[in-house]
Amino acid sequence: MRVINPKIAASFAGVLIVAVLSYIFIDIPVAFFCKSLDKSITDFFGIVTEFGISTWYLVGFLALFLIFRFLYPQRIYAHRALFLFVSVAVSGIVTNIIKMIIGRYRPEMLFEKGLYGFEFFQIDSTLVSFPSGHATTAFSLAYALSLFSFKFRVPLFCFALAVGASRVIITAHYFSDVVVGAYIGIMSVLGLRKLMWLE
């Protein structure tokens, strides 16, 4: 009996390798490069990054679920709204748990105090860089929505990429934080897709 899907195992290994290589070779130089960017660029991406805040989506999808479940009963739309809510919520919970376990310093600590690495089991805001919660939200949202609107898959993932990139550009996260956050978002939806009978 095959317990682990080979494709999922391969994807996990691939993301792990990318994250480790990024930690060693990419994260620091990219962080310093972004730190030197013109303020007009960082200000723009400071706006883009707001679209990665999960609160608005959670409230919106919960409201839609309640509307289509009780006020204007539409079973299929209620189920879709619930799926979207759970996708964002579950991926966010997974990411937050990992953040507290890993305890990675944010880029600001590298710039200010030269600190780079991990202090495991921390909840301080400067020690929850890995993985990116905004990237997790954006990619879980993009993938979940694309299941209902296949023709919008490309723009949805472009949106997610923009949010993920914004986290690096405004130096809120390292590149590897975003890569792993995106992966968690996608894999969470993939699992929930089967669990909630969407296929």
PyRosetta script that sets phi, psi and omega in degrees:
from pyrosetta import init, pose_from_sequence

init()
pose = pose_from_sequence("MRVINPKIAASFAGVLIVAVLSYIFIDIPVAFFCKSLDKSITDFFGIVTEFGISTWYLVGFLALFLIFRFLYPQRIYAHRALFLFVSVAVSGIVTNIIKMIIGRYRPEMLFEKGLYGFEFFQIDSTLVSFPSGHATTAFSLAYALSLFSFKFRVPLFCFALAVGASRVIITAHYFSDVVVGAYIGIMSVLGLRKLMWLE")
pose.set_psi(1, 125.9)
pose.set_omega(1, -178.9)
pose.set_phi(2, -85.4)
pose.set_psi(2, 118.7)
pose.set_omega(2, -176.1)
pose.set_phi(3, -88.6)
pose.set_psi(3, -46.4)
pose.set_omega(3, -176.4)
pose.set_phi(4, -106.4)
pose.set_psi(4, 127.6)
pose.set_omega(4, 177.0)
pose.set_phi(5, -63.8)
pose.set_psi(5, 124.7)
pose.set_omega(5, -178.5)
pose.set_phi(6, -57.7)
pose.set_psi(6, -35.7)
pose.set_omega(6, -179.6)
pose.set_phi(7, -67.3)
pose.set_psi(7, -39.9)
pose.set_omega(7, 178.4)
pose.set_phi(8, -67.3)
pose.set_psi(8, -42.3)
pose.set_omega(8, 178.8)
pose.set_phi(9, -61.5)
pose.set_psi(9, -42.4)
pose.set_omega(9, 179.9)
pose.set_phi(10, -65.5)
pose.set_psi(10, -40.5)
pose.set_omega(10, 180.0)
pose.set_phi(11, -65.9)
pose.set_psi(11, -39.7)
pose.set_omega(11, 178.5)
pose.set_phi(12, -62.9)
pose.set_psi(12, -45.0)
pose.set_omega(12, 179.5)
pose.set_phi(13, -62.8)
pose.set_psi(13, -41.0)
pose.set_omega(13, 179.8)
pose.set_phi(14, -62.9)
pose.set_psi(14, -45.8)
pose.set_omega(14, 179.5)
pose.set_phi(15, -66.0)
pose.set_psi(15, -38.7)
pose.set_omega(15, 178.5)
pose.set_phi(16, -61.8)
pose.set_psi(16, -43.8)
pose.set_omega(16, 179.2)
pose.set_phi(17, -63.6)
pose.set_psi(17, -45.1)
pose.set_omega(17, 178.6)
pose.set_phi(18, -60.4)
pose.set_psi(18, -43.6)
pose.set_omega(18, -178.8)
pose.set_phi(19, -63.5)
pose.set_psi(19, -42.6)
pose.set_omega(19, -179.9)
pose.set_phi(20, -66.3)
pose.set_psi(20, -45.7)
pose.set_omega(20, 179.0)
pose.set_phi(21, -63.4)
pose.set_psi(21, -38.4)
pose.set_omega(21, 178.3)
pose.set_phi(22, -65.2)
pose.set_psi(22, -42.2)
pose.set_omega(22, 179.0)
pose.set_phi(23, -59.0)
pose.set_psi(23, -40.3)
pose.set_omega(23, -176.1)
pose.set_phi(24, -80.1)
pose.set_psi(24, -42.4)
pose.set_omega(24, -168.9)
pose.set_phi(25, -114.1)
pose.set_psi(25, -25.7)
pose.set_omega(25, -168.3)
pose.set_phi(26, -108.7)
pose.set_psi(26, -43.2)
pose.set_omega(26, -169.1)
pose.set_phi(27, -54.4)
pose.set_psi(27, -49.0)
pose.set_omega(27, -175.8)
pose.set_phi(28, -67.6)
pose.set_psi(28, -51.4)
pose.set_omega(28, 179.8)
pose.set_phi(29, -62.2)
pose.set_psi(29, -36.7)
pose.set_omega(29, 178.2)
pose.set_phi(30, -66.7)
pose.set_psi(30, -39.8)
pose.set_omega(30, 178.9)
pose.set_phi(31, -61.6)
pose.set_psi(31, -44.9)
pose.set_omega(31, 179.7)
pose.set_phi(32, -68.7)
pose.set_psi(32, -34.5)
pose.set_omega(32, 176.7)
pose.set_phi(33, -63.5)
pose.set_psi(33, -46.7)
pose.set_omega(33, -179.7)
pose.set_phi(34, -65.4)
pose.set_psi(34, -32.5)
pose.set_omega(34, 178.4)
pose.set_phi(35, -63.2)
pose.set_psi(35, -26.8)
pose.set_omega(35, -177.3)
pose.set_phi(36, -92.1)
pose.set_psi(36, -0.7)
pose.set_omega(36, -177.5)
pose.set_phi(37, -66.8)
pose.set_psi(37, 154.7)
pose.set_omega(37, 178.4)
pose.set_phi(38, -61.0)
pose.set_psi(38, 144.2)
pose.set_omega(38, -177.4)
pose.set_phi(39, -60.0)
pose.set_psi(39, -30.8)
pose.set_omega(39, 179.7)
pose.set_phi(40, -64.1)
pose.set_psi(40, -33.3)
pose.set_omega(40, 178.6)
pose.set_phi(41, -71.2)
pose.set_psi(41, -49.1)
pose.set_omega(41, -178.8)
pose.set_phi(42, -66.6)
pose.set_psi(42, -32.5)
pose.set_omega(42, 177.2)
pose.set_phi(43, -65.0)
pose.set_psi(43, -41.8)
pose.set_omega(43, 178.8)
pose.set_phi(44, -62.2)
pose.set_psi(44, -48.0)
pose.set_omega(44, -178.7)
pose.set_phi(45, -73.1)
pose.set_psi(45, -17.4)
pose.set_omega(45, 172.5)
pose.set_phi(46, -66.6)
pose.set_psi(46, -29.4)
pose.set_omega(46, 175.5)
pose.set_phi(47, -77.2)
pose.set_psi(47, -44.1)
pose.set_omega(47, 179.9)
pose.set_phi(48, -57.9)
pose.set_psi(48, -40.4)
pose.set_omega(48, -175.0)
pose.set_phi(49, -64.0)
pose.set_psi(49, -23.5)
pose.set_omega(49, 179.1)
pose.set_phi(50, -62.2)
pose.set_psi(50, -24.2)
pose.set_omega(50, -179.8)
pose.set_phi(51, -75.0)
pose.set_psi(51, -1.3)
pose.set_omega(51, 176.9)
pose.set_phi(52, -99.3)
pose.set_psi(52, 4.8)
pose.set_omega(52, 178.2)
pose.set_phi(53, -77.7)
pose.set_psi(53, 122.2)
pose.set_omega(53, -172.8)
pose.set_phi(54, -73.2)
pose.set_psi(54, -24.4)
pose.set_omega(54, -174.3)
pose.set_phi(55, -53.8)
pose.set_psi(55, -46.0)
pose.set_omega(55, -176.7)
pose.set_phi(56, -62.7)
pose.set_psi(56, -39.8)
pose.set_omega(56, -179.0)
pose.set_phi(57, -70.7)
pose.set_psi(57, -41.1)
pose.set_omega(57, 180.0)
pose.set_phi(58, -62.4)
pose.set_psi(58, -46.0)
pose.set_omega(58, 179.3)
pose.set_phi(59, -64.4)
pose.set_psi(59, -44.6)
pose.set_omega(59, -178.6)
pose.set_phi(60, -63.5)
pose.set_psi(60, -46.9)
pose.set_omega(60, -178.8)
pose.set_phi(61, -69.2)
pose.set_psi(61, -34.6)
pose.set_omega(61, 176.7)
pose.set_phi(62, -66.1)
pose.set_psi(62, -41.3)
pose.set_omega(62, 178.4)
pose.set_phi(63, -62.4)
pose.set_psi(63, -42.7)
pose.set_omega(63, 179.0)
pose.set_phi(64, -63.9)
pose.set_psi(64, -39.8)
pose.set_omega(64, 178.1)
pose.set_phi(65, -60.5)
pose.set_psi(65, -47.4)
pose.set_omega(65, -179.1)
pose.set_phi(66, -63.8)
pose.set_psi(66, -38.0)
pose.set_omega(66, 179.2)
pose.set_phi(67, -64.5)
pose.set_psi(67, -49.7)
pose.set_omega(67, -176.6)
pose.set_phi(68, -79.5)
pose.set_psi(68, -11.0)
pose.set_omega(68, 177.9)
pose.set_phi(69, -93.3)
pose.set_psi(69, -35.6)
pose.set_omega(69, -173.0)
pose.set_phi(70, -120.9)
pose.set_psi(70, -42.7)
pose.set_omega(70, -176.1)
pose.set_phi(71, -79.8)
pose.set_psi(71, -51.5)
pose.set_omega(71, 178.8)
pose.set_phi(72, -127.4)
pose.set_psi(72, 78.4)
pose.set_omega(72, -172.5)
pose.set_phi(73, -52.5)
pose.set_psi(73, 115.5)
pose.set_omega(73, 173.4)
pose.set_phi(74, -140.1)
pose.set_psi(74, 97.3)
pose.set_omega(74, -170.3)
pose.set_phi(75, -56.0)
pose.set_psi(75, -44.1)
pose.set_omega(75, -176.2)
pose.set_phi(76, -66.0)
pose.set_psi(76, -40.1)
pose.set_omega(76, 179.9)
pose.set_phi(77, -72.4)
pose.set_psi(77, -34.2)
pose.set_omega(77, 176.8)
pose.set_phi(78, -64.1)
pose.set_psi(78, -42.3)
pose.set_omega(78, -179.8)
pose.set_phi(79, -66.1)
pose.set_psi(79, -40.1)
pose.set_omega(79, 179.2)
pose.set_phi(80, -66.0)
pose.set_psi(80, -42.5)
pose.set_omega(80, 178.8)
pose.set_phi(81, -63.2)
pose.set_psi(81, -40.2)
pose.set_omega(81, 178.6)
pose.set_phi(82, -65.0)
pose.set_psi(82, -41.4)
pose.set_omega(82, 178.6)
pose.set_phi(83, -61.1)
pose.set_psi(83, -43.9)
pose.set_omega(83, 179.1)
pose.set_phi(84, -63.7)
pose.set_psi(84, -42.6)
pose.set_omega(84, 178.5)
pose.set_phi(85, -61.1)
pose.set_psi(85, -50.0)
pose.set_omega(85, -178.0)
pose.set_phi(86, -64.9)
pose.set_psi(86, -36.7)
pose.set_omega(86, 179.7)
pose.set_phi(87, -60.4)
pose.set_psi(87, -48.9)
pose.set_omega(87, 180.0)
pose.set_phi(88, -67.7)
pose.set_psi(88, -41.8)
pose.set_omega(88, -177.2)
pose.set_phi(89, -66.3)
pose.set_psi(89, -49.7)
pose.set_omega(89, -176.6)
pose.set_phi(90, -65.4)
pose.set_psi(90, -45.1)
pose.set_omega(90, 179.2)
pose.set_phi(91, -61.6)
pose.set_psi(91, -37.5)
pose.set_omega(91, 178.8)
pose.set_phi(92, -67.1)
pose.set_psi(92, -40.1)
pose.set_omega(92, 178.8)
pose.set_phi(93, -64.3)
pose.set_psi(93, -44.7)
pose.set_omega(93, 178.8)
pose.set_phi(94, -59.0)
pose.set_psi(94, -46.5)
pose.set_omega(94, -179.7)
pose.set_phi(95, -62.2)
pose.set_psi(95, -42.9)
pose.set_omega(95, -179.0)
pose.set_phi(96, -65.4)
pose.set_psi(96, -35.5)
pose.set_omega(96, 177.2)
pose.set_phi(97, -65.2)
pose.set_psi(97, -44.9)
pose.set_omega(97, 179.5)
pose.set_phi(98, -64.0)
pose.set_psi(98, -40.5)
pose.set_omega(98, 178.3)
pose.set_phi(99, -53.6)
pose.set_psi(99, -48.3)
pose.set_omega(99, -176.3)
pose.set_phi(100, -69.7)
pose.set_psi(100, -31.4)
pose.set_omega(100, 179.1)
pose.set_phi(101, -74.2)
pose.set_psi(101, -47.0)
pose.set_omega(101, -174.9)
pose.set_phi(102, -72.9)
pose.set_psi(102, -45.5)
pose.set_omega(102, 178.0)
pose.set_phi(103, 61.4)
pose.set_psi(103, 54.7)
pose.set_omega(103, -178.7)
pose.set_phi(104, -88.4)
pose.set_psi(104, 137.5)
pose.set_omega(104, 176.5)
pose.set_phi(105, -64.7)
pose.set_psi(105, 139.8)
pose.set_omega(105, 174.3)
pose.set_phi(106, -76.8)
pose.set_psi(106, 161.1)
pose.set_omega(106, 179.0)
pose.set_phi(107, -54.1)
pose.set_psi(107, -33.9)
pose.set_omega(107, -178.7)
pose.set_phi(108, -58.1)
pose.set_psi(108, -31.2)
pose.set_omega(108, 179.6)
pose.set_phi(109, -74.1)
pose.set_psi(109, -27.5)
pose.set_omega(109, 174.4)
pose.set_phi(110, -69.7)
pose.set_psi(110, -44.4)
pose.set_omega(110, -178.6)
pose.set_phi(111, -67.4)
pose.set_psi(111, -40.9)
pose.set_omega(111, -173.3)
pose.set_phi(112, -86.5)
pose.set_psi(112, -37.7)
pose.set_omega(112, -173.2)
pose.set_phi(113, -129.5)
pose.set_psi(113, 3.0)
pose.set_omega(113, 179.8)
pose.set_phi(114, 71.1)
pose.set_psi(114, 21.0)
pose.set_omega(114, -177.9)
pose.set_phi(115, -92.2)
pose.set_psi(115, 126.9)
pose.set_omega(115, -179.3)
pose.set_phi(116, -143.9)
pose.set_psi(116, 120.9)
pose.set_omega(116, -179.3)
pose.set_phi(117, 140.2)
pose.set_psi(117, -143.9)
pose.set_omega(117, -170.0)
pose.set_phi(118, -133.4)
pose.set_psi(118, 148.5)
pose.set_omega(118, 169.3)
pose.set_phi(119, -134.4)
pose.set_psi(119, 93.3)
pose.set_omega(119, -170.6)
pose.set_phi(120, -59.2)
pose.set_psi(120, 149.5)
pose.set_omega(120, 177.4)
pose.set_phi(121, 58.6)
pose.set_psi(121, 61.5)
pose.set_omega(121, 179.5)
pose.set_phi(122, -126.3)
pose.set_psi(122, 154.8)
pose.set_omega(122, 177.3)
pose.set_phi(123, -125.4)
pose.set_psi(123, 0.7)
pose.set_omega(123, 177.9)
pose.set_phi(124, -63.1)
pose.set_psi(124, 142.8)
pose.set_omega(124, -176.0)
pose.set_phi(125, -61.1)
pose.set_psi(125, -24.4)
pose.set_omega(125, 179.7)
pose.set_phi(126, -84.5)
pose.set_psi(126, -2.2)
pose.set_omega(126, -176.5)
pose.set_phi(127, -124.4)
pose.set_psi(127, 30.0)
pose.set_omega(127, 178.9)
pose.set_phi(128, -130.6)
pose.set_psi(128, 46.0)
pose.set_omega(128, -176.5)
pose.set_phi(129, -79.1)
pose.set_psi(129, -30.4)
pose.set_omega(129, -172.5)
pose.set_phi(130, -112.6)
pose.set_psi(130, 125.7)
pose.set_omega(130, -8.3)
pose.set_phi(131, -88.2)
pose.set_psi(131, 178.6)
pose.set_omega(131, -179.0)
pose.set_phi(132, -77.8)
pose.set_psi(132, 121.0)
pose.set_omega(132, 178.1)
pose.set_phi(133, -68.8)
pose.set_psi(133, -37.2)
pose.set_omega(133, 178.1)
pose.set_phi(134, -62.9)
pose.set_psi(134, -42.1)
pose.set_omega(134, 179.0)
pose.set_phi(135, -66.0)
pose.set_psi(135, -40.3)
pose.set_omega(135, 177.8)
pose.set_phi(136, -58.9)
pose.set_psi(136, -48.5)
pose.set_omega(136, 179.6)
pose.set_phi(137, -60.7)
pose.set_psi(137, -48.5)
pose.set_omega(137, -176.0)
pose.set_phi(138, -61.9)
pose.set_psi(138, -43.5)
pose.set_omega(138, -177.2)
pose.set_phi(139, -77.1)
pose.set_psi(139, -34.3)
pose.set_omega(139, 175.4)
pose.set_phi(140, -66.1)
pose.set_psi(140, -40.5)
pose.set_omega(140, 178.7)
pose.set_phi(141, -64.2)
pose.set_psi(141, -46.7)
pose.set_omega(141, -178.4)
pose.set_phi(142, -61.9)
pose.set_psi(142, -45.4)
pose.set_omega(142, -178.5)
pose.set_phi(143, -68.0)
pose.set_psi(143, -44.2)
pose.set_omega(143, -179.3)
pose.set_phi(144, -61.7)
pose.set_psi(144, -46.4)
pose.set_omega(144, 179.3)
pose.set_phi(145, -65.2)
pose.set_psi(145, -35.4)
pose.set_omega(145, -178.7)
pose.set_phi(146, -66.0)
pose.set_psi(146, -22.1)
pose.set_omega(146, 177.4)
pose.set_phi(147, -67.1)
pose.set_psi(147, -24.9)
pose.set_omega(147, 179.4)
pose.set_phi(148, -100.9)
pose.set_psi(148, -18.5)
pose.set_omega(148, -177.4)
pose.set_phi(149, -137.8)
pose.set_psi(149, 75.4)
pose.set_omega(149, -174.6)
pose.set_phi(150, -58.1)
pose.set_psi(150, -36.8)
pose.set_omega(150, -177.0)
pose.set_phi(151, -67.2)
pose.set_psi(151, -16.7)
pose.set_omega(151, 178.1)
pose.set_phi(152, -98.9)
pose.set_psi(152, 10.3)
pose.set_omega(152, -175.9)
pose.set_phi(153, -59.0)
pose.set_psi(153, -44.7)
pose.set_omega(153, -178.3)
pose.set_phi(154, -62.6)
pose.set_psi(154, -52.7)
pose.set_omega(154, 178.6)
pose.set_phi(155, -63.2)
pose.set_psi(155, -31.9)
pose.set_omega(155, 178.9)
pose.set_phi(156, -65.1)
pose.set_psi(156, -43.1)
pose.set_omega(156, 179.9)
pose.set_phi(157, -75.9)
pose.set_psi(157, -26.0)
pose.set_omega(157, 172.5)
pose.set_phi(158, -65.4)
pose.set_psi(158, -39.2)
pose.set_omega(158, 175.3)
pose.set_phi(159, -60.4)
pose.set_psi(159, -46.9)
pose.set_omega(159, -179.6)
pose.set_phi(160, -63.2)
pose.set_psi(160, -40.8)
pose.set_omega(160, 178.4)
pose.set_phi(161, -62.8)
pose.set_psi(161, -40.1)
pose.set_omega(161, 179.7)
pose.set_phi(162, -63.6)
pose.set_psi(162, -42.6)
pose.set_omega(162, 178.7)
pose.set_phi(163, -65.3)
pose.set_psi(163, -44.8)
pose.set_omega(163, 179.0)
pose.set_phi(164, -60.6)
pose.set_psi(164, -45.5)
pose.set_omega(164, 179.3)
pose.set_phi(165, -62.0)
pose.set_psi(165, -35.8)
pose.set_omega(165, -178.4)
pose.set_phi(166, -61.4)
pose.set_psi(166, -32.6)
pose.set_omega(166, -178.9)
pose.set_phi(167, -67.0)
pose.set_psi(167, -33.3)
pose.set_omega(167, 177.6)
pose.set_phi(168, -78.4)
pose.set_psi(168, -42.8)
pose.set_omega(168, -176.0)
pose.set_phi(169, -64.0)
pose.set_psi(169, -37.4)
pose.set_omega(169, 179.1)
pose.set_phi(170, -88.8)
pose.set_psi(170, 8.2)
pose.set_omega(170, 177.9)
pose.set_phi(171, 57.0)
pose.set_psi(171, 37.6)
pose.set_omega(171, 173.4)
pose.set_phi(172, -87.4)
pose.set_psi(172, -22.9)
pose.set_omega(172, -178.3)
pose.set_phi(173, -145.8)
pose.set_psi(173, 164.3)
pose.set_omega(173, 171.9)
pose.set_phi(174, -90.4)
pose.set_psi(174, 162.9)
pose.set_omega(174, -179.6)
pose.set_phi(175, -56.9)
pose.set_psi(175, -44.0)
pose.set_omega(175, -178.7)
pose.set_phi(176, -64.9)
pose.set_psi(176, -30.4)
pose.set_omega(176, 176.3)
pose.set_phi(177, -60.5)
pose.set_psi(177, -42.3)
pose.set_omega(177, -177.7)
pose.set_phi(178, -71.0)
pose.set_psi(178, -41.2)
pose.set_omega(178, 179.4)
pose.set_phi(179, -59.1)
pose.set_psi(179, -48.5)
pose.set_omega(179, -178.4)
pose.set_phi(180, -70.4)
pose.set_psi(180, -37.8)
pose.set_omega(180, 176.7)
pose.set_phi(181, -60.9)
pose.set_psi(181, -42.8)
pose.set_omega(181, 178.1)
pose.set_phi(182, -62.4)
pose.set_psi(182, -42.0)
pose.set_omega(182, -179.4)
pose.set_phi(183, -63.4)
pose.set_psi(183, -43.8)
pose.set_omega(183, 178.7)
pose.set_phi(184, -61.9)
pose.set_psi(184, -41.7)
pose.set_omega(184, 179.4)
pose.set_phi(185, -60.3)
pose.set_psi(185, -46.0)
pose.set_omega(185, -178.5)
pose.set_phi(186, -68.4)
pose.set_psi(186, -45.5)
pose.set_omega(186, -177.4)
pose.set_phi(187, -68.5)
pose.set_psi(187, -31.2)
pose.set_omega(187, 177.0)
pose.set_phi(188, -63.7)
pose.set_psi(188, -44.7)
pose.set_omega(188, 179.2)
pose.set_phi(189, -66.6)
pose.set_psi(189, -38.6)
pose.set_omega(189, 179.2)
pose.set_phi(190, -59.9)
pose.set_psi(190, -42.4)
pose.set_omega(190, 178.4)
pose.set_phi(191, -69.7)
pose.set_psi(191, -42.6)
pose.set_omega(191, -179.4)
pose.set_phi(192, -68.7)
pose.set_psi(192, -28.8)
pose.set_omega(192, 178.2)
pose.set_phi(193, -57.2)
pose.set_psi(193, -39.9)
pose.set_omega(193, 179.2)
pose.set_phi(194, -80.8)
pose.set_psi(194, -40.4)
pose.set_omega(194, -177.2)
pose.set_phi(195, -64.2)
pose.set_psi(195, -35.7)
pose.set_omega(195, -176.6)
pose.set_phi(196, -100.8)
pose.set_psi(196, 22.0)
pose.set_omega(196, 172.7)
pose.set_phi(197, 56.2)
pose.set_psi(197, 49.7)
pose.set_omega(197, 176.1)
pose.set_phi(198, -99.5)
pose.set_psi(198, 6.8)
pose.set_omega(198, 176.9)
pose.set_phi(199, -146.9)
pose.dump_pdb("model.pdb")
